[in-house]
Amino acid sequence: LRQRSRTYLFSNALAPPIVAGTLKALDIVQKEPDLRKTLWDNTAYFRNGISKLGFDVVASHHPIIAIMLGDEIKTTKMVNAINERGIFVVGFNFPVVPKGESRIRLQISAIHTKEQLDKALFVFREVGKNIGVI
């Protein structure tokens, strides 16, 4: 197989697990259109909630949400504190982003419940106040 399979001979050939995952994702999209609506509802709900708390949220229309903090130390402290409270977020600091544009990034999902989103908003409010971001 290693000597004859296209996936191993050419770098642009897709690996079989990637093809299988893609086909399954397309199947889900076609068979469960309500998931897309739930995703957009969850995204709007969280974006609205985090903005009302006073965070600087990058305006966009997708479920990846960037919360601008600007300060690398505060971003790192906030990411650690939020993760310790069970909410997974990722911080981006220089050199990944330009100096002064540190941010926290998270992604909303269709499987998040309103209770989970509310918990995340509560944690963001608590940590943001403790660190002096809001």
C-alpha positions, 0 to 999 in steps of 0.5 A, spaced: 500 500 500 505 504 501 508 503 495 502 504 490 497 508 494 496 515 491 495 518 498 502 516 500 505 518 493 502 525 492 502 530 497 495 533 494 492 526 495 487 526 500 487 521 506 482 516 506 480 518 513 479 526 511 474 523 505 470 519 510 470 525 515 468 530 510 462 525 507 459 524 514 459 532 515 456 533 508 451 528 510 449 531 517 449 538 513 444 535 509 440 531 513 440 536 519 439 543 517 436 545 524 443 544 527 445 550 522 440 554 525 441 552 532 449 554 531 447 561 528 442 562 534 447 560 539 452 565 536 448 571 536 446 569 543 453 569 545 456 575 541 450 579 544 451 577 551 459 578 551 458 585 548 453 587 553 458 585 558 463 590 555 468 586 552 470 589 545 468 583 540 470 583 533 464 584 529 463 578 524 458 573 522 461 567 524 461 562 530 469 564 531 469 569 536 475 574 537 475 578 544 480 583 543 484 585 550 490 588 547 494 587 553 498 580 553 499 579 560 491 580 561 490 576 555 494 570 558 491 571 565 484 571 563 485 565 558 488 561 564 483 563 569 477 562 564 480 555 562 481 553 570 473 554 570 472 549 565 471 554 559 476 552 553 478 558 550 485 560 546 489 566 547 493 569 541 499 574 543 504 577 539 508 574 534 501 571 532 497 577 532 500 584 531 503 587 538 497 591 542 492 586 538 492 580 543 485 577 544 481 571 546 478 566 541 473 561 542 468 558 537 461 557 538 457 550 537 450 548 535 451 543 541 452 548 546 446 549 550 443 556 553 445 553 560 453 552 557 453 559 554 450 562 560 455 559 564 461 561 559 458 569 560 458 568 567 465 566 567 467 571 562 464 577 567 467 574 573 474 573 570 474 580 566 472 584 572 477 580 577 483 582 571 480 589 570 478 588 563 471 590 564 
